[in-house]
Amino acid sequence: MSDDQLRPDGARAERPAGPRRSRRFELLDERPVNQDGFAREWPEVGLVATDGPNDPEPSVTVEDGTIVEMDGTPREEFDFLDYFIADYALDAERAEEAMAIDSLEFARRLVDINVPRTEIVEYTTAMTPAKLTDVVGHLNTLEMMMALTKMRTRRTPGNQAHVTSVKDHPVQIAADAAEATLRGFDEIETTVGVARYAPFNALAQTVGAQAGRGGVLTQCAVEEATELELGMKGLTAYAETVSVYGTESVFEDGDDTPWSKAFLASGYASRGLKMRFTSGSGSEVNMGQAEGKSMLYLETRCVLVTKGCGVQGLQNGGISCIAIPSSVPGGIRGVLAENLITTMVDLEVASGNDQTFSHSHKRQMARTLPQLLAGTDFIFSGFSAVPNYDNMFAGSNFDSYDFDDYNVIQRDLAVDGGLKPVDEEDVIAARNRAARALQVVFRELGFPPVTDEEVEAATYADGSAEMPDRNQAEDLKAAGELMEGGVTGADVVAVLADNGFEEMAENLLNMLKQRVSGDYLQTAAVIDESFDVVSAVNDANDYEGPGTGYRLSEERWEEIKDIRQAFDPKEV
């Protein structure tokens, strides 16, 4: 027959204009992965994940205790990142010794179970940005995972969730916060669609969190001064959206310097608020100011600025710019490398996975698997505890529709990803408790009323599409009054205690007490259900090979195994 195609009825159909295509390639073009964007490398503008041809060679010179040359640049030519890193982030006393170690030999120490983490950190905290990137450049993805298992600061892995609403609906946020904490998240964060809603979103999340379990840290990611004020009112417990960048020009675009970021961090710490910074490969490329350096090299500078500022950790792993490193060869490996470098300089890491970047479910899982298997302080810096259409952080790599998949993966691989299976009845009860508690808080503090209809909807809803609308103008007026007035977390405690929510009141009071003790300002700190701080200080990672480090306890393994879908074969 000719090249003309046959229709189903046997008649001939004319071929489309142009060369005939392979049917397999036509179908492949329709696969989800081919909706993603992929770019060839362009090192001159920084569009290269690692090992950029313009990255500097590692070097350091120390005179009278001062670093006078770093990575090929003499001190008189330093930009302000160089000055800050050299003077505040590096151990100058050990710098020359650390830099003299062959990078390949040191990379082998990272994966050697006979070399403890404490010994590694003595040298990595004295290495320059170029040296750190050179060391990890010798590791493949599996070796980076092995190193991350040893190098994360806290022994026990954890997780963090996003709790947001496209409507900024406070009752929905409270209910979703309760469910998220019940599911095992150590931290939950919200943000806003309308900036002026921030006080209500923070309040709703804080109240709702107490209905799931005690001890969960909350934050509201908004403008930095507002974040600090919310924390001072006792409506949040930590912050992580204080951004740092890898080039001087991007810092200047934000009217910032490393010194101004350090000053802001001290403001949080002095008021008992946990703090970590945010960075992530790709931001400098996105701003068009990468200075021709690789994304990993610039991100390593961000890591060391964070170290120099004295904050306890860093949220990185691509974060909001993940689409950029993931578009180039080796980009996801580079994201893993930036997580690893953060731990190598003894900082807590919230390792990303918080931003949707691919239409392919397989690729989404491949991006998360290295952190899940290796374990990090926070595997997700935002697993969306709501459907992604409600996620005001532009969507997470995993959302609430992935809870069951995630629990099954933990069970399949016998790995602790920080979450646990829950019963539907328990979730309904917690969501209802949170919604009713917020109803009382709004009533007693004189805010626009929360109706019984809203409580009922939030108890059973999947997302904001199932929530009744509120009077936004009234809410925004009241939220402004909350911000300007004298209401604090202590007032919320009193309202809960006086209206039948004694356990929630006690949970919130115990969280406020943490602000006085300051124990949760320790690196990688979380708070357990008994309100004991668990951190890199009292739960230090001691991995040195099989039989050491974090292992699933019998109790935790039973919890992970007990998914709601599993049947009892004895009863069949």
C-alpha positions in Angstrom: 0.0 0.0 0.0 1.1 3.6 -0.4 2.1 5.9 2.4 -1.5 7.2 2.6 -3.1 6.2 5.8 -6.3 4.1 6.0 -9.3 5.3 8.0 -11.1 2.8 10.3 -13.7 2.2 7.5 -10.9 1.2 5.1 -11.0 4.3 3.0 -7.9 6.1 2.4 -7.2 9.3 4.3 -4.8 12.0 3.2 -1.7 12.3 5.3 -1.0 15.5 7.1 1.4 17.9 5.5 5.0 17.4 6.4 7.2 14.4 7.0 5.5 11.3 8.5 6.2 10.9 12.2 6.8 7.8 14.3 3.6 7.0 16.2 5.7 6.1 19.2 7.3 9.6 19.3 3.9 11.2 18.8 2.6 9.4 21.9 5.8 10.1 23.9 5.4 13.8 23.1 2.1 13.6 25.0 3.6 12.2 28.2 3.6 14.5 31.3 7.4 14.8 31.4 7.4 16.4 28.1 5.3 19.3 29.4 8.4 20.2 31.6 11.0 22.7 30.4 14.5 21.5 29.6 17.5 23.7 28.7 20.9 23.1 27.4 23.7 24.6 29.6 24.7 28.2 29.2 27.6 28.7 31.6 28.2 32.3 30.7 25.0 33.4 32.3 25.2 30.8 35.1 22.8 28.3 33.6 24.8 25.3 34.7 24.1 23.2 37.8 27.7 22.3 38.9 31.3 22.5 37.8 30.9 25.7 35.9 33.9 26.6 33.7 34.0 30.0 35.4 33.9 28.7 39.0 37.1 29.7 40.9 39.7 27.2 42.0 39.9 26.6 45.7 42.6 28.5 47.6 43.1 30.4 50.8 45.8 32.5 52.4 45.8 33.5 56.1 47.9 36.2 57.7 47.8 37.0 61.4 44.5 35.2 61.7 42.8 37.0 58.9 42.0 35.5 55.5 43.7 37.8 53.0 43.0 35.7 49.9 40.1 33.3 49.1 39.4 31.2 46.0 41.8 33.2 43.9 40.6 36.7 45.0 42.9 38.9 47.1 41.2 40.7 50.0 41.4 44.1 48.4 39.2 42.8 45.6 36.6 41.0 47.8 33.0 41.8 47.3 30.9 42.0 50.5 30.0 38.3 50.4 33.7 37.5 50.3 34.4 39.8 53.3 31.5 38.4 55.3 32.3 34.7 54.6 36.0 35.2 55.2 35.5 37.1 58.5 32.5 35.4 60.0 31.8 32.0 58.4 35.2 30.3 58.2 37.5 28.9 60.9 40.6 30.9 59.9 42.8 28.9 62.3 42.1 25.7 60.4 41.5 27.1 56.9 44.9 26.4 55.4 45.1 22.9 56.9 41.6 22.1 55.7 42.2 23.5 52.2 45.4 21.4 51.9 43.5 18.2 52.0 43.0 16.6 48.6 39.4 17.1 47.6 38.9 13.5 46.3 40.5 12.1 49.5 38.1 14.2 51.6 35.1 13.2 49.5 36.0 9.6 50.5 36.0 10.6 54.1 32.4 11.8 53.7 31.2 8.3 52.8 33.6 6.4 55.0 31.7 5.0 58.0 34.9 4.9 60.0 35.2 8.7 59.9 32.7 10.3 62.3 30.6 13.4 61.5 32.4 15.3 64.3 35.7 14.9 62.6 34.4 15.9 59.2 32.9 19.2 60.6 36.2 20.3 62.0 37.5 20.7 58.5 34.4 21.5 56.5 33.7 24.6 58.6 37.1 25.9 57.5 36.6 25.3 53.8 36.0 28.0 51.2 33.0 28.0 48.8 35.1 26.7 46.0 36.6 23.9 48.1 33.2 22.7 49.4 31.8 22.5 45.9 35.0 20.8 44.7 34.7 18.1 47.4 31.1 17.2 46.7 31.8 17.3 43.0 33.6 14.0 43.4 30.4 12.3 44.7 27.7 10.7 42.7 24.1 10.9 43.7 24.2 7.7 45.8 27.4 8.8 47.6 25.8 12.1 48.3 22.9 10.3 49.9 25.3 8.2 52.0 27.1 11.4 53.1 23.8 13.2 53.9 22.8 10.2 56.1 25.9 10.9 58.2 26.1 14.6 58.0 22.6 15.8 58.9 22.7 17.5 62.2 19.8 15.9 64.1 19.7 12.1 64.4 16.0 11.9 63.9 14.5 13.0 60.6 11.5 15.3 60.5 9.1 17.0 58.1 7.3 20.3 57.5 3.9 21.2 55.9 2.3 24.0 54.1 -1.2 25.0 55.4 -2.7 27.6 53.2 -6.0 28.6 51.6 -6.6 30.3 48.3 -9.5 32.1 50.1 -7.3 32.9 53.1 -10.1 31.2 55.0 -9.2 31.1 58.7 -11.5 28.2 59.6 -10.2 26.0 56.8 -6.6 26.9 57.8 -7.3 25.9 61.5 -8.8 22.6 60.5 -6.0 21.7 58.0 -3.5 22.7 60.7 -5.0 20.2 63.1 -4.9 17.5 60.5 -1.3 18.2 59.5 -0.1 18.1 63.1 -2.0 14.8 63.7 -0.2 13.4 60.6 3.1 14.0 62.3 4.6 17.2 60.9 7.0 18.9 63.3 6.5 22.3 61.7 3.7 23.9 59.6 3.7 27.2 57.8 1.1 29.4 56.2 1.1 32.4 53.9 -1.5 34.6 52.3 -3.2 35.5 49.1 -4.0 39.0 50.5 -1.2 40.4 52.5 -3.5 42.0 55.2 -4.9 38.6 56.1 -1.6 37.5 57.6 -2.7 38.1 61.3 -5.8 35.9 60.9 -3.9 33.2 59.0 -1.2 33.1 61.7 -3.8 33.0 64.5 -5.9 30.3 62.8 -2.9 28.1 62.1 -1.6 28.5 65.7 -5.0 27.7 67.2 -5.6 24.8 64.9 -2.2 23.2 65.4 -3.0 22.7 69.1 -5.9 20.5 68.2 -3.7 17.8 66.5 -0.9 17.5 68.9 1.2 19.7 71.2 4.7 20.9 70.3 4.3 21.8 66.6 6.1 24.9 65.5 4.2 27.4 63.3 5.1 30.3 61.0 3.5 32.7 58.7 5.6 33.6 55.6 5.1 37.2 54.8 7.1 40.4 54.7 10.0 40.2 57.2 9.0 42.9 59.6 5.4 41.6 59.8 6.8 38.1 60.4 8.8 39.4 63.4 5.8 41.3 64.8 3.6 38.2 64.5 6.2 36.2 66.4 6.5 38.8 69.1 2.7 38.6 69.6 3.0 34.9 70.1 1.1 34.0 67.0 4.0 32.2 65.4 7.0 30.3 66.7 9.7 30.4 63.9 10.6 32.1 60.6 12.5 30.8 57.6 11.7 33.2 54.7 14.6 35.5 55.2 16.4 35.2 51.9 20.1 35.3 51.1 21.8 35.3 47.7 25.0 34.3 46.2 26.1 37.5 44.4 26.5 41.0 45.6 24.3 42.5 42.9 21.3 40.3 43.8 21.6 41.3 47.4 21.7 44.9 46.4 18.6 44.6 44.4 16.8 43.6 47.6 18.3 46.6 49.5 20.2 44.0 51.7 23.6 42.9 52.8 24.8 39.9 54.8 25.1 42.3 57.8 21.5 43.5 57.6 20.3 39.9 57.4 22.5 39.1 60.5 20.9 42.0 62.3 17.4 40.8 61.5 18.2 37.3 62.6 19.4 38.7 66.0 16.0 40.4 66.3 14.2 37.1 66.0 16.6 35.2 68.4 16.4 38.0 71.0 12.7 37.4 71.2 12.9 33.7 71.4 11.9 32.9 67.8 13.5 30.1 65.9 15.1 31.3 62.7 16.6 29.8 59.6 17.3 31.5 56.2 16.1 30.6 52.7 18.2 30.3 49.6 18.3 27.8 46.7 20.0 27.2 43.4 18.7 29.3 40.5 17.8 32.6 42.2 20.8 34.4 40.8 20.2 33.1 37.3 16.5 34.1 37.6 17.7 37.6 38.4 20.1 37.7 35.5 23.0 38.3 37.9 24.8 35.0 38.3 28.2 36.4 37.2 28.8 33.4 35.1 29.2 31.0 38.1 27.5 27.7 38.5 24.4 27.5 40.6 26.0 25.2 43.2 29.0 27.5 43.7 26.7 30.5 44.3 24.5 28.5 46.6 27.5 27.4 48.6 28.2 31.1 49.2 24.6 31.5 50.5 25.2 28.6 52.8 28.3 30.2 54.3 26.6 33.6 54.6 23.9 31.8 56.6 26.7 30.2 58.8 28.3 33.6 59.3 25.0 35.2 60.4 24.8 32.7 63.3 21.3 31.3 62.5 20.6 27.7 63.1 19.8 26.5 59.6 18.8 27.0 56.0 15.9 26.1 53.8 17.4 25.2 50.5 17.1 22.7 47.7 16.0 24.9 44.7 13.0 26.2 46.7 10.9 28.7 44.5 13.5 28.6 41.7 13.6 24.8 41.4 12.4 24.9 37.8 15.8 26.5 36.8 18.2 23.9 38.2 15.8 21.0 37.3 15.9 22.2 33.6 19.6 21.6 33.1 21.7 18.4 33.2 22.5 17.2 36.7 20.3 19.9 38.3 18.6 17.6 40.8 21.9 16.1 41.8 23.1 19.7 42.3 20.1 20.4 44.6 21.0 17.3 46.7 24.6 18.7 46.8 23.4 22.0 48.2 21.5 20.2 50.9 24.6 18.2 51.8 26.9 21.2 51.9 24.5 22.8 54.4 24.9 19.9 56.8 28.7 19.8 56.2 29.0 23.3 57.8 26.9 22.1 60.7 23.6 23.8 59.9 20.1 22.3 60.0 18.6 21.8 56.6 15.0 22.0 55.5 15.7 20.3 52.2 13.2 21.7 49.8 10.7 19.5 48.0 8.3 22.3 48.7 7.7 23.6 45.1 6.0 21.8 42.3 8.4 21.6 39.3 7.3 18.8 37.1 4.2 17.4 35.5 5.6 13.9 35.8 4.7 12.0 39.0 7.8 9.8 38.4 10.1 12.8 38.2 8.4 14.3 41.3 9.3 11.1 43.2 12.8 11.0 41.9 13.4 14.6 43.1 12.2 13.7 46.7 13.7 10.2 47.0 17.3 11.2 47.9 16.2 13.3 50.9 13.6 10.8 51.9 16.0 7.8 51.9 19.0 9.7 53.4 16.8 11.6 55.9 17.2 15.3 56.6 16.2 17.6 59.5 13.1 18.5 57.4 12.6 16.3 54.3 10.1 18.7 52.9 10.3 22.4 53.7 6.6 22.3 52.8 4.7 19.1 52.0 1.3 20.6 51.0 -1.2 19.5 53.6 -3.9 20.9 51.4 -4.7 20.3 47.7 -2.3 22.2 45.5 -5.0 24.4 44.2 -5.1 25.9 47.7 -1.3 26.1 48.1 -0.4 29.7 48.1 3.3 28.9 47.9 2.6 28.0 44.2 2.1 24.3 44.9 4.3 21.7 46.5 6.0 18.6 45.0 3.6 16.5 47.1 0.2 17.6 48.3 -2.7 16.2 50.4 -3.6 13.8 47.6 -0.2 12.1 48.1 -0.6 11.3 51.9 -1.5 7.7 51.3 1.3 7.2 48.7 3.8 8.7 51.0 2.7 6.5 53.9 2.9 3.4 51.7 6.4 4.4 50.5 7.6 4.7 54.1 6.1 1.2 54.7 7.5 -0.3 51.5 11.1 0.9 52.2 11.0 0.8 56.0 12.1 4.4 56.1 11.0 7.2 58.4 9.8 10.2 56.3 8.3 12.0 59.3 4.7 11.2 58.8 2.3 8.6 60.1 -1.0 7.0 59.0 -4.2 8.4 60.6 -7.7 7.2 61.0 -10.5 9.1 59.3 -12.5 9.4 62.6 -9.5 10.9 64.4 -9.0 13.5 61.6 -12.6 14.5 61.5 -12.6 14.9 65.3 -9.4 17.0 65.2 -10.6 19.2 62.4 -13.9 19.8 64.2 -12.1 20.6 67.5 -9.9 23.2 65.7 -12.8 24.8 63.9 -14.9 25.1 67.1 -12.0 26.5 69.0 -11.4 29.2 66.4 -15.1 30.0 66.5 -14.8 30.7 70.2 -11.6 32.7 69.8 -13.1 34.9 67.2 -16.2 35.4 69.3 -14.4 36.2 72.5 -11.9 38.6 70.9 -14.6 40.4 69.0 -13.7 39.4 65.5 -16.2 38.7 62.7 -18.2 35.6 63.7 -17.4 32.1 62.6 -20.7 30.4 61.7 -21.7 26.9 62.5 -21.9 26.3 58.7 -18.2 27.2 58.4 -17.3 24.8 61.3 -19.3 22.0 59.6 -17.7 22.7 56.2 -14.2 22.8 57.6 -14.7 19.6 59.5 -15.3 17.6 56.4 -13.9 19.7 53.5 -11.1 18.8 51.2 -10.3 22.4 50.2 -11.5 26.0 49.9 -13.9 25.1 47.0 -16.1 23.5 49.7 -15.9 26.4 52.2 -18.5 29.2 52.3 -17.2 32.7 51.6 -16.5 35.2 54.3 -17.0 38.9 54.3 -13.4 39.8 53.3 -13.8 43.5 54.1 -14.8 42.8 57.7 -12.1 40.2 58.1 -9.4 42.5 56.8 -10.5 45.4 59.1 -10.4 43.0 62.1 -7.1 41.6 61.1 -5.7 45.1 61.0 -7.0 45.7 64.5 -5.5 42.5 65.7 -2.1 43.6 64.4 -2.4 47.1 65.9 -3.9 46.1 69.2 -2.6 44.4 72.3 -3.9 40.9 71.7 -1.2 38.2 72.2 -0.9 34.5 72.4 -1.5 34.7 76.1 -5.0 36.1 75.4 -5.7 33.2 73.1 -4.7 30.8 75.9 -7.1 32.4 78.3 -10.0 32.2 75.8 -9.4 28.5 75.1 -9.1 27.7 78.8 -12.2 29.5 79.7 -14.3 27.9 77.0 -13.8 24.2 77.3 -10.6 23.8 75.3 -8.2 23.2 78.3 -5.9 20.8 76.5 -5.5 23.1 73.6 -4.9 26.0 76.0 -2.2 24.0 77.8 -0.5 23.1 74.5 -0.4 26.7 73.4 0.8 27.9 76.8 3.6 25.4 76.7 4.7 26.7 73.3 4.8 30.2 74.6 7.0 29.1 77.5 9.5 27.8 75.0 10.1 31.5 74.0 11.3 32.2 77.5 13.7 29.2 77.8 15.0 29.6 74.3 16.0 25.9 74.1 14.4 25.5 70.6 16.9 28.0 69.2 19.4 25.1 69.1 20.3 23.8 65.7 17.6 21.6 64.2 15.3 22.0 67.1 11.8 20.5 67.2 9.5 20.0 70.1 8.0 16.6 70.9 4.5 15.8 72.3 5.9 16.1 75.8 7.2 19.6 75.0 10.8 18.4 75.2 13.2 20.0 72.7 14.9 17.5 70.4 17.8 19.0 68.5 21.3 18.5 67.3 22.5 19.2 70.8 20.7 16.3 72.6 19.9 14.2 69.6 23.1 14.5 67.6 23.5 12.4 64.5 25.9 9.6 65.4 25.8 7.6 62.2 28.9 5.5 61.6 27.5 2.6 59.5 25.2 -0.3 60.0 23.7 -0.5 63.5 24.4 3.1 64.3 22.6 6.4 63.9 18.8 6.7 63.6 17.0 3.4 63.4 13.3 2.8 63.4 12.2 1.8 66.9 9.8 -1.0 67.2 7.0 1.4 68.2 7.7 3.7 65.2 7.8 0.8 62.8 4.5 -0.5 64.1 3.1 3.0 63.5 4.4 3.2 59.9 3.2 -0.3 59.1 -0.4 0.3 60.3 -1.8 1.9 57.1 -5.6 2.1 56.9 -5.7 0.1 53.7 -4.0 -3.0 55.0 -6.2 -6.0 55.7 -5.7 -8.8 58.3 -5.2 -12.0 56.3 -6.3 -14.0 59.3 -9.7 -12.6 58.9 -10.1 -13.3 55.2 
